[in-house]
Amino acid sequence: MKGKDFRELFHGYESNPILTARDWPYPANSVFNPGATKLPSGETLLLARVEDRRGISHLTVARSADGVTNWQIDPQPTMLLDPEKHPEEIWGIEDPRITWVPELDRYAIAYTSYSTSGPLVSLALMPDFRDFERKGAIIPPDDKDAARFPRRFNGRWALLHRPVANYPAGG
């Protein structure tokens, strides 16, 4: 913005991080990079990437009335990888991005799936953060960190995404 420094617009919370693996109701290596949304009830919902003790990630819901304190975390993983039906998830799922899609009356979750082929963008739809309807891979590897728009453009869905270069080890 002209004449404005981004630090004037965005301020980090002085008590970050607000959630860590120590807050989790089950064993976890780390908790990070959640998708976030404000629910119709006014609650803040985070769909957090949780890395388990094997180093494989899944997604878990955490809710807070004020978005900062008194988090209620699902006692078990909310969305586990499903490599039998979705082999692109064999090494985990991570980096969810949440979009409310009025036309579908559902949330669309774009997330990164990992397998031997590398990262790719997958999609799940859900009305309530309990029941997930996986749509599977929507962009081939190597791609990640996508966010879907809430409406169509000229009849077509669109999303922002981040292709990643596949460099050889040490390169």
Secondary structure, 3 states (H helix, E strand, C coil): CCCCCHHHHCCCCCCCCCCCHHHCCCCCCEEEEEEEEECCCCCEEEEEEEECCCCCEEEEEEEECCCCCCCEECCCCCECCCCCCCHHHCCEEEEEEEEEECCCCEEEEEEEEEECCEEEEEEEEECCCCCCEEEEEEECCCEEEEEECCCCECCECCEEEEECCCCCCCC
